[in-house]
Amino acid sequence: MQSQFKITQEQKEKLKPFLPNIDELLQGTLRDFLRELDDVIIGELGENYDDTDTSIMLQKIFDEIYDQN
């Protein structure tokens, strides 16, 4: 099914390991999708809420999707 907002196949593939239900999330609103992604980003922060390589990569994708829409 087509998502309700703009997301590239590459972004989708990068997010799939972190959002196993990404196909379902893509049928909802951009706001709900970004909220779920934000929760994943927070979960990937370091012990003292420091950025990690993974959280930085996810934040970059979050920003790209936000800007695309």
C-alpha positions as a Python dict, from the first residue, in 0.01 Angstrom:
ca = {
    (1, 'M'): (0, 0, 0),
    (2, 'Q'): (105, 357, -66),
    (3, 'S'): (200, 566, 237),
    (4, 'Q'): (12, 883, 319),
    (5, 'F'): (335, 1085, 314),
    (6, 'K'): (668, 1092, 133),
    (7, 'I'): (934, 839, 233),
    (8, 'T'): (1201, 684, 13),
    (9, 'Q'): (1255, 312, -20),
    (10, 'E'): (1606, 358, 122),
    (11, 'Q'): (1470, 535, 431),
    (12, 'K'): (1209, 263, 476),
    (13, 'E'): (1471, -13, 455),
    (14, 'K'): (1697, 160, 708),
    (15, 'L'): (1408, 201, 951),
    (16, 'K'): (1264, -150, 917),
    (17, 'P'): (1495, -309, 1182),
    (18, 'F'): (1387, -43, 1432),
    (19, 'L'): (1020, -23, 1331),
    (20, 'P'): (913, -379, 1243),
    (21, 'N'): (555, -253, 1191),
    (22, 'I'): (667, 22, 951),
    (23, 'D'): (420, -80, 680),
    (24, 'E'): (132, -37, 923),
    (25, 'L'): (272, 294, 1053),
    (26, 'L'): (301, 427, 698),
    (27, 'Q'): (-77, 398, 663),
    (28, 'G'): (-130, 641, 951),
    (29, 'T'): (-49, 1007, 982),
    (30, 'L'): (292, 1165, 948),
    (31, 'R'): (257, 1294, 1303),
    (32, 'D'): (200, 946, 1446),
    (33, 'F'): (482, 800, 1238),
    (34, 'L'): (729, 1065, 1354),
    (35, 'R'): (618, 1016, 1714),
    (36, 'E'): (695, 644, 1689),
    (37, 'L'): (1031, 717, 1527),
    (38, 'D'): (1111, 968, 1800),
    (39, 'D'): (1046, 698, 2062),
    (40, 'V'): (1292, 471, 1880),
    (41, 'I'): (1553, 749, 1868),
    (42, 'I'): (1518, 808, 2243),
    (43, 'G'): (1559, 435, 2303),
    (44, 'E'): (1885, 438, 2108),
    (45, 'L'): (2045, 717, 2314),
    (46, 'G'): (2338, 631, 2537),
    (47, 'E'): (2338, 578, 2912),
    (48, 'N'): (2344, 951, 2988),
    (49, 'Y'): (2116, 1036, 2697),
    (50, 'D'): (2418, 1096, 2479),
    (51, 'D'): (2391, 1056, 2104),
    (52, 'T'): (2505, 726, 1958),
    (53, 'D'): (2589, 645, 1597),
    (54, 'T'): (2249, 478, 1567),
    (55, 'S'): (2053, 764, 1723),
    (56, 'I'): (2231, 1012, 1494),
    (57, 'M'): (2146, 804, 1186),
    (58, 'L'): (1782, 776, 1295),
    (59, 'Q'): (1760, 1148, 1372),
    (60, 'K'): (1895, 1225, 1025),
    (61, 'I'): (1621, 1010, 868),
    (62, 'F'): (1360, 1174, 1094),
    (63, 'D'): (1473, 1519, 974),
    (64, 'E'): (1472, 1408, 609),
    (65, 'I'): (1119, 1271, 629),
    (66, 'Y'): (999, 1583, 811),
    (67, 'D'): (1154, 1807, 543),
    (68, 'Q'): (1014, 1594, 258),
    (69, 'N'): (663, 1642, 387),
}
